[in-house]
Amino acid sequence: MTNKESFLEALEKKILLFDGAMGTEIQKFNPKPEDFPDGKDGFNDGLIITKPEWIKKIHRSYLEAGADCIETNSFGSNKLKLDEYGFGNQTVEFNKKIAKLAVEVASKFTDKPRYVIGSMGPTGFLPSSNDPDLGQIPLDKIRQAFELQAEGLILGGVDALLIETSQDILEVKLAIEGCHNAIQKTGKKVPIIANTTLDQYGKMLLGTNIQAAYTTVSDMGIDVFGLNCSTGPIEMTPSIRWLNEQNTHKLLVVPNAGMPENVGGHAEYKMTPDDMAKALKDFISKYGKIRIIGGCCGTNPQHIAALRKVIDEKA
């Protein structure tokens, strides 16, 4: 579908459905250390090299469940994260390869426009903090880490860039700047979605509230502002209510399947697909600025299929 409407055009007309979690779906394949590049256990993004069929299958499962958009398997593929696995000097090509795989899978679905969203997770540093290990890093280094990632994702054909699961608002600013630099460098304009992640009290990790976070980045040339991860939909309600009262940006809401519960040392998410659908149905009926919904940790294709029904019923 070469002449599909753009991501932003689609957003004007309807609520778009994102996919669900990637990491927990990867775990269903019971990966062993030898399944990862150079035996680097946990290098999920690296499965693009060693187990691309796994990633294709996950992308396909979400598209079959009705997702309008799939996120690239590049959450940890900024240069600083890739440096940890020995792939930092290949950041652009690595992200390009990840994006192309997702584009290839999405292109097979011709019933309606499908979009590929370039996932950009945090670097693991907290530039706003005074922590000697996490805070003492040159800001240019963080900006460049995102710029190289965004460049690769754009060259690979993504329809939008998604800065997600952000814990430090300064890092979000640097990521947005990196995206703009990559857009300028590649000469290809793609929308930018900036997300923050809040705890159950409505604060980012370093204490920034939603009002401060939104004010900080809302005039930086982003197209969508959102909340993802950390909590379930219920805990997001006060922040969503406030964001909906602002006049600037369309909103994304991609919660976990409830708050994580510690079960035998592992995080478990207890919200069923029906529970999640009910909560997000309430959101989209009350808050008109929400234009994107989806699922984060603990969600699977069944959750996405339930959200598909919610959107279709509203339409």
C-alpha positions in Angstrom: 0.0 0.0 0.0 2.3 2.7 -1.3 -0.2 5.5 -1.2 -1.4 5.0 2.3 -2.4 8.1 4.3 0.3 9.4 6.6 0.4 8.5 10.3 -0.6 12.1 11.2 -3.5 12.1 8.6 -4.7 8.8 10.1 -4.6 10.3 13.6 -6.8 13.2 12.6 -9.5 10.7 11.5 -9.4 8.0 14.1 -7.9 6.5 17.3 -4.9 4.4 16.4 -4.1 1.1 18.1 -0.5 0.3 19.1 0.7 -3.1 19.8 1.5 -4.7 23.2 4.6 -5.8 25.0 7.7 -7.2 23.2 9.9 -8.5 26.0 7.3 -10.9 27.5 6.5 -12.2 24.1 10.1 -12.9 23.5 10.3 -14.9 26.8 7.6 -17.2 25.4 10.2 -18.6 23.1 12.3 -19.6 26.1 15.5 -18.0 24.8 18.8 -19.4 25.8 22.1 -17.4 26.0 23.2 -19.0 22.7 20.2 -17.6 21.0 21.6 -14.1 21.4 24.4 -12.5 19.4 27.8 -13.5 20.9 25.8 -15.4 23.6 24.9 -12.0 25.3 21.9 -13.2 27.3 19.1 -10.6 27.5 20.2 -8.7 24.4 16.6 -8.7 23.0 17.2 -6.2 20.3 20.0 -8.4 19.0 17.6 -11.1 18.1 17.1 -9.2 14.9 20.4 -10.8 13.9 20.1 -14.3 15.3 16.3 -15.0 15.6 14.6 -12.6 13.2 11.7 -15.1 12.7 10.8 -14.7 16.4 10.5 -10.9 16.0 8.5 -11.3 12.8 6.1 -13.7 14.5 5.5 -11.2 17.4 4.9 -8.3 15.0 2.6 -10.5 13.0 0.6 -11.6 16.1 -0.1 -8.0 17.0 -1.1 -7.0 13.5 -3.4 -10.1 13.3 -5.0 -8.9 16.6 -5.9 -5.7 14.9 -3.1 -3.3 15.8 -2.8 -0.3 13.4 0.8 0.2 14.5 3.7 -2.0 15.5 6.8 -0.8 17.4 10.2 -1.8 16.2 12.3 -4.1 18.4 14.7 -1.3 19.1 13.8 -0.2 22.6 17.4 -0.6 23.8 19.2 0.3 20.6 20.4 3.8 21.3 24.2 4.0 20.9 24.9 4.0 24.7 22.9 0.8 25.2 24.4 -0.9 22.1 27.9 0.0 23.4 27.2 -2.4 26.3 26.8 -5.3 23.8 29.6 -4.3 21.5 27.3 -3.0 18.7 27.6 0.8 19.4 29.6 1.5 16.3 26.9 -0.1 14.2 24.0 2.0 15.7 22.7 3.4 12.4 22.8 0.2 10.4 21.5 -1.9 13.4 18.4 0.3 13.7 17.9 0.5 10.0 17.8 -3.3 9.9 15.3 -3.5 12.8 13.0 -1.0 11.1 13.2 -2.7 7.7 12.1 -6.0 9.3 9.0 -4.4 10.9 8.2 -2.6 7.6 8.4 -5.9 5.7 6.0 -7.6 8.1 3.6 -4.7 8.1 3.6 -4.4 4.3 2.0 -7.9 4.1 -1.2 -6.6 5.7 -3.1 -4.8 3.0 -6.6 -4.6 4.5 -6.0 -1.2 5.9 -3.0 1.1 6.5 -0.5 -0.2 9.1 2.3 1.9 10.5 5.7 1.1 11.9 6.8 3.2 14.9 10.4 3.5 15.8 10.8 2.6 19.5 13.5 4.6 21.4 13.8 3.7 25.1 16.1 5.3 27.7 19.9 5.2 27.8 20.1 4.0 31.4 21.6 7.4 32.4 19.8 10.1 34.4 21.4 13.4 33.2 19.3 15.5 35.7 20.7 13.6 38.7 23.8 14.0 40.8 24.4 10.3 40.9 28.2 9.8 40.2 27.5 6.8 37.9 24.2 7.7 36.2 24.3 11.5 36.2 27.8 12.4 35.2 27.7 12.1 31.4 28.1 14.8 28.8 24.7 15.8 27.4 26.0 15.8 23.8 26.7 12.1 24.3 23.1 11.3 25.1 21.8 13.5 22.3 24.1 11.8 19.8 23.1 8.3 21.1 19.5 9.1 20.2 20.3 10.9 17.0 22.2 7.9 15.5 19.3 5.6 16.5 16.7 7.9 15.0 18.7 8.2 11.8 18.8 4.4 11.4 15.1 4.1 12.2 14.2 6.8 9.6 16.4 5.2 7.0 14.7 1.9 7.7 11.3 3.4 6.8 9.5 4.1 10.1 6.3 6.2 10.0 7.0 7.9 13.4 9.6 8.1 16.2 8.5 7.1 19.7 10.5 8.3 22.7 9.2 6.0 25.4 9.4 4.9 29.0 11.3 8.1 29.9 12.4 8.6 33.5 14.2 11.9 33.2 12.7 14.9 31.4 16.2 16.2 30.5 16.8 13.0 28.6 13.5 13.4 26.8 14.6 16.9 25.7 17.9 15.5 24.4 16.1 12.6 22.6 13.7 15.1 20.9 16.7 17.2 19.8 18.4 14.1 18.5 15.3 13.2 16.5 15.1 16.7 15.0 18.8 16.4 14.1 18.3 13.0 12.4 15.3 14.3 10.5 17.4 17.2 9.2 20.3 14.9 8.3 18.1 12.4 6.4 15.9 15.0 4.9 12.8 12.9 5.8 10.2 14.4 8.0 8.6 12.0 10.4 6.3 12.7 13.4 7.8 12.6 16.9 6.0 11.2 19.9 7.4 12.0 23.3 6.3 9.9 26.3 7.0 10.1 30.0 6.7 7.3 32.5 5.1 8.2 35.9 4.8 6.3 39.1 1.5 5.7 40.9 1.8 9.2 42.5 2.1 10.9 39.1 5.8 11.7 39.2 8.7 10.7 37.0 11.6 8.9 38.7 13.4 12.2 39.7 10.2 13.8 41.0 9.0 15.7 37.9 5.3 16.0 37.7 3.2 15.8 34.6 2.6 19.5 34.4 6.4 20.3 34.5 7.2 17.5 32.1 4.6 18.6 29.5 5.5 22.2 29.8 9.2 21.3 29.3 8.7 19.6 25.9 5.4 20.7 24.5 6.9 23.4 22.3 9.8 21.4 21.0 8.2 20.4 17.7 6.6 17.1 18.9 3.4 15.8 17.4 2.0 13.6 20.2 2.6 13.6 23.9 1.9 10.5 26.0 2.2 8.3 29.0 3.4 4.7 28.9 4.6 1.9 31.2 5.2 1.9 35.0 1.5 1.8 36.0 -1.8 0.5 34.9 -4.5 2.8 33.4 -6.2 3.5 36.7 -3.1 5.2 38.2 -2.7 7.3 35.1 -6.2 8.9 35.4 -5.3 12.2 37.1 -2.5 12.9 34.7 -4.6 12.1 31.6 -7.4 14.3 32.9 -5.0 17.2 33.2 -3.3 16.6 29.8 -6.8 16.4 28.2 -7.4 20.0 29.4 -4.4 21.3 27.6 -4.9 22.7 24.1 -1.7 21.7 22.3 -1.1 18.0 21.6 -2.9 14.8 20.8 -2.4 12.2 23.5 -1.0 8.6 23.6 -2.0 6.3 26.5 -0.2 3.0 26.7 -0.4 1.5 30.2 0.8 -1.7 31.6 -1.7 -4.5 32.4 -2.0 -3.0 35.9 0.6 -2.3 38.5 3.3 -5.0 38.7 3.0 -7.5 41.5 6.0 -9.3 42.9 5.3 -13.0 42.6 8.3 -15.2 43.5 10.7 -12.5 42.6 9.1 -11.9 39.2 6.9 -9.0 38.1 3.4 -10.2 37.2 0.7 -8.1 35.6 -2.9 -9.1 36.5 -5.2 -7.0 34.3 -7.1 -9.2 31.9 -7.8 -8.2 28.4 -11.4 -7.4 29.4 -10.2 -5.3 32.4 -7.8 -3.3 30.2 -10.5 -2.8 27.5 -13.0 -1.5 30.1 -10.5 1.0 31.5 -9.4 2.3 28.2 -12.9 2.5 26.8 -13.7 4.8 29.8 -10.6 6.9 28.8 -11.5 7.4 25.2 -15.1 8.2 26.0 -14.1 10.9 28.5 -10.9 12.3 27.1 -11.2 13.4 23.5 -7.6 14.3 23.0 -6.5 10.6 23.3 -5.7 9.5 19.8 -3.5 6.5 20.5 -4.0 3.5 22.8 -2.1 0.3 23.3 -0.4 -1.9 25.8 2.9 -2.0 27.6 4.3 -4.5 30.1 2.2 -7.6 30.7 0.0 -7.1 27.6 -0.2 -9.6 24.7 -2.2 -10.0 21.5 -5.3 -10.9 23.4 -5.2 -7.5 25.2 -4.7 -5.8 21.8 -7.6 -7.7 20.3 -9.8 -6.5 23.2 -8.7 -2.9 22.6 -9.5 -3.3 18.9 -13.1 -4.0 19.8 -13.3 -0.9 22.0 -12.1 1.4 19.2 -14.3 -0.3 16.6 -17.4 0.1 18.9 -16.7 3.8 19.4 -16.4 4.3 15.6 
